[in-house]
């Protein structure tokens, strides 16, 4: 084993159930501050475009960006509106307090650490969040699907993470995530070990049945070294 790769939302951050339509309403209220009807209509249009994009992720593993969502909805791109959208999401972005000591321990064992996340957000947003929480420097590589053609569970996404970590053999990697299909099925399909964190309330529309079995189940990030010790020489 040479590398441990993590999902982001629901894995490095505790799961928080969010209202996606309300997030886009925060954006739309900045675009139309004095026209409630227009703001409601704009939020609904962008939300519909985003939901359609996530369905393509589920069915075809096609990556997308927020800019593409806004373009599909014929919605304007303004910094102030996107800041309002991002601010709405802030409470779901906070890194689990156990992450920093865990990553430090993994790196002390000589393991490389990375992130592979299916996301529409630009990489800069994620990096700013990780820097805010004091853990950005603890990752050797960070791969966001907004920079890729495909999301998890597509093999190309996992291979991109391996390449970023300079790993060529999938069995040298352990992947940790909260989604049985995207994370466990995807990681095991390319030959990685996979660990499930089973605490996220994944929306039914994003769930896909899978028979893939995780190699281990993790309830607290701080317990990860004990699991990895089974596999380290």
C-alpha positions as CSV (number, residue, x, y, z in Angstrom):
1,X,0.0,0.0,0.0
2,X,1.4,3.4,-1.0
3,X,-1.6,5.8,-1.1
4,X,-4.9,6.6,0.6
5,X,-7.4,8.5,-1.4
6,X,-10.5,10.1,0.1
7,X,-13.8,11.3,-1.2
8,X,-14.7,14.8,0.0
9,X,-18.3,15.5,0.9
10,X,-19.7,13.1,3.5
11,X,-16.2,11.6,4.0
12,X,-13.7,14.4,4.9
13,X,-16.7,16.6,5.8
14,X,-19.6,15.2,7.9
15,X,-22.7,14.8,5.8
16,X,-25.2,17.8,5.9
17,X,-28.5,17.5,4.1
18,X,-28.8,20.7,2.0
19,X,-31.7,22.2,0.0
20,X,-30.2,22.7,-3.5
21,X,-33.2,24.8,-4.6
22,X,-32.6,27.2,-1.7
23,X,-29.0,27.5,-2.6
24,X,-29.9,28.6,-6.1
25,X,-32.5,31.0,-4.6
26,X,-29.6,32.7,-2.7
27,X,-27.9,33.1,-6.0
28,X,-31.0,34.3,-7.8
29,X,-31.9,36.9,-5.1
30,X,-28.6,38.7,-5.9
31,X,-29.4,38.7,-9.6
32,X,-33.0,39.9,-9.1
33,X,-32.9,41.7,-5.7
34,X,-36.2,43.6,-6.2
35,X,-38.2,41.0,-8.2
36,X,-39.2,38.0,-6.2
37,X,-41.1,36.4,-9.2
38,X,-38.0,36.6,-11.4
39,X,-35.8,35.3,-8.6
40,X,-38.0,32.3,-8.0
41,X,-38.2,31.5,-11.7
42,X,-34.4,31.8,-12.2
43,X,-33.7,29.6,-9.1
44,X,-36.0,26.9,-10.4
45,X,-34.5,27.0,-13.9
46,X,-30.9,26.6,-12.6
47,X,-31.9,24.0,-10.1
48,X,-33.6,22.0,-12.9
49,X,-30.4,22.2,-15.0
50,X,-28.3,21.1,-12.0
51,X,-30.6,18.1,-11.2
52,X,-30.4,17.0,-14.9
53,X,-26.6,17.2,-14.7
54,X,-26.6,15.0,-11.6
55,X,-28.8,12.5,-13.3
56,X,-26.3,12.3,-16.1
57,X,-23.6,11.7,-13.5
58,X,-25.7,8.8,-12.1
59,X,-26.4,7.3,-15.5
60,X,-23.4,8.1,-17.6
61,X,-20.7,9.4,-15.2
62,X,-20.4,12.6,-17.2
63,X,-18.7,15.4,-15.3
64,X,-20.0,19.0,-15.3
65,X,-19.3,22.4,-13.9
66,X,-21.4,25.1,-12.3
67,X,-20.6,27.3,-15.4
68,X,-22.2,24.7,-17.6
69,X,-25.2,24.5,-15.4
70,X,-25.7,28.2,-15.6
71,X,-25.2,28.2,-19.3
72,X,-27.8,25.5,-19.8
73,X,-30.3,27.6,-17.7
74,X,-29.4,30.8,-19.6
75,X,-28.5,32.3,-16.3
76,X,-26.0,35.1,-15.8
77,X,-22.6,34.5,-14.2
78,X,-21.7,37.1,-11.6
79,X,-19.2,37.0,-8.8
80,X,-21.6,38.4,-6.2
81,X,-24.4,35.9,-7.0
82,X,-22.0,32.9,-7.0
83,X,-20.6,34.1,-3.6
84,X,-24.1,34.0,-2.3
85,X,-24.6,30.5,-3.6
86,X,-21.3,29.4,-2.0
87,X,-22.1,31.1,1.3
88,X,-25.3,29.1,1.5
89,X,-23.2,25.9,1.2
90,X,-20.7,27.0,3.8
91,X,-22.1,24.9,6.7
92,X,-21.7,21.7,4.7
93,X,-18.0,22.3,3.9
94,X,-16.3,22.1,7.2
95,X,-13.6,19.5,7.5
96,X,-14.0,16.8,10.1
97,X,-11.7,17.7,13.1
98,X,-10.2,14.2,12.9
99,X,-8.8,14.8,9.4
100,X,-5.7,16.8,10.2
101,X,-4.3,14.3,12.8
102,X,-5.2,11.4,10.6
103,X,-3.5,12.8,7.5
104,X,-0.4,13.6,9.6
105,X,-0.3,10.0,10.9
106,X,-0.7,8.6,7.4
107,X,2.1,10.7,6.0
108,X,4.4,9.7,8.9
109,X,3.8,6.1,7.8
110,X,5.1,7.1,4.4
111,X,1.7,7.0,2.7
112,X,0.7,9.4,0.0
113,X,-2.7,11.1,0.5
114,X,-5.2,12.4,-2.0
115,X,-8.7,13.5,-2.7
116,X,-11.0,12.3,-5.6
117,X,-14.4,14.0,-5.5
118,X,-17.3,14.2,-7.9
119,X,-18.2,17.9,-7.8
120,X,-19.4,20.7,-10.0
121,X,-17.4,23.3,-8.0
122,X,-14.2,24.8,-9.3
123,X,-11.0,23.4,-7.8
124,X,-10.2,26.8,-6.3
125,X,-13.3,26.7,-4.1
126,X,-12.4,23.4,-2.7
127,X,-8.8,24.4,-2.1
128,X,-9.9,27.5,-0.3
129,X,-12.1,25.5,2.0
130,X,-9.2,23.0,2.7
131,X,-6.8,25.9,3.3
132,X,-9.4,27.6,5.6
133,X,-9.5,24.4,7.7
134,X,-5.7,24.0,7.8
135,X,-5.5,20.7,5.8
136,X,-4.7,21.7,2.3
137,X,-0.9,21.1,2.7
138,X,-1.6,17.6,4.0
139,X,-2.8,16.3,0.6
140,X,-0.3,15.2,-2.0
141,X,-2.9,15.5,-4.8
142,X,-6.5,16.8,-5.1
143,X,-8.6,15.7,-8.1
144,X,-12.0,17.3,-8.7
145,X,-14.3,16.0,-11.4
146,X,-15.0,19.5,-12.5
147,X,-11.6,19.3,-14.1
148,X,-12.3,15.9,-15.7
149,X,-14.5,14.4,-18.4
150,X,-15.9,11.8,-16.0
151,X,-17.0,11.5,-12.4
152,X,-16.8,8.4,-10.2
153,X,-17.4,5.5,-10.6
154,X,-15.9,5.9,-14.1
155,X,-12.4,4.2,-14.2
156,X,-10.9,7.3,-15.7
157,X,-11.6,9.3,-12.6
158,X,-9.8,6.8,-10.3
159,X,-6.9,6.6,-12.8
160,X,-6.6,10.4,-12.8
161,X,-6.2,10.3,-9.0
162,X,-3.6,7.6,-9.3
163,X,-1.7,9.5,-11.9
164,X,-1.7,12.6,-9.7
165,X,-0.1,10.6,-6.9
166,X,2.4,9.0,-9.3
167,X,0.9,5.5,-8.6
168,X,0.6,3.0,-11.4
169,X,-0.7,-0.1,-9.6
170,X,-4.3,0.1,-8.3
171,X,-3.7,-2.4,-5.5
172,X,-1.3,0.1,-4.0
173,X,-4.3,2.4,-3.2
174,X,-7.1,2.4,-0.7
175,X,-10.1,4.6,-1.5
176,X,-12.5,5.9,1.2
177,X,-15.9,7.2,0.5
178,X,-19.6,7.4,1.6
179,X,-21.3,6.2,-1.5
180,X,-21.6,2.4,-2.2
181,X,-22.0,2.8,-5.9
182,X,-19.8,5.8,-6.8
183,X,-17.0,5.1,-4.3
184,X,-17.0,1.4,-3.5
185,X,-18.0,0.0,-6.9
186,X,-15.8,2.4,-8.7
187,X,-12.7,1.8,-6.6
188,X,-13.0,-1.9,-6.6
189,X,-13.6,-2.1,-10.3
190,X,-10.2,-0.6,-11.0
191,X,-8.5,-2.9,-8.4
192,X,-8.3,-0.6,-5.4
193,X,-9.2,-1.6,-1.9
194,X,-12.3,0.4,-0.8
195,X,-13.6,1.5,2.7
196,X,-17.1,2.7,3.2
197,X,-18.2,5.5,5.6
198,X,-21.9,4.6,5.9
199,X,-23.3,7.8,7.5
200,X,-24.5,9.9,4.6
201,X,-28.2,10.4,3.7
202,X,-27.7,10.1,0.0
203,X,-30.8,11.3,-2.0
204,X,-32.7,8.4,-3.5
205,X,-32.4,9.9,-7.0
206,X,-28.6,9.6,-6.7
207,X,-28.5,6.0,-5.5
208,X,-27.7,3.1,-7.7
209,X,-28.0,-0.5,-6.5
210,X,-24.6,-2.3,-6.3
211,X,-23.4,-5.7,-5.2
212,X,-19.9,-4.4,-4.5
213,X,-18.7,-5.1,-1.0
214,X,-16.3,-2.8,0.8
215,X,-13.1,-4.2,2.2
216,X,-13.9,-2.5,5.5
217,X,-16.4,-0.1,7.1
218,X,-15.2,3.0,8.9
219,X,-17.4,4.8,11.5
220,X,-14.7,7.4,12.6
221,X,-11.8,8.7,10.6
222,X,-9.5,8.3,13.6
223,X,-10.1,4.5,13.4
224,X,-8.6,4.3,9.9
225,X,-5.0,3.5,10.9
226,X,-6.2,0.4,12.8
227,X,-7.8,-0.8,9.5
228,X,-4.8,0.0,7.4
229,X,-2.5,-1.9,9.8
230,X,-4.2,-5.1,8.6
231,X,-2.9,-4.4,5.1
232,X,0.5,-2.8,5.7
233,X,3.5,-5.1,5.8
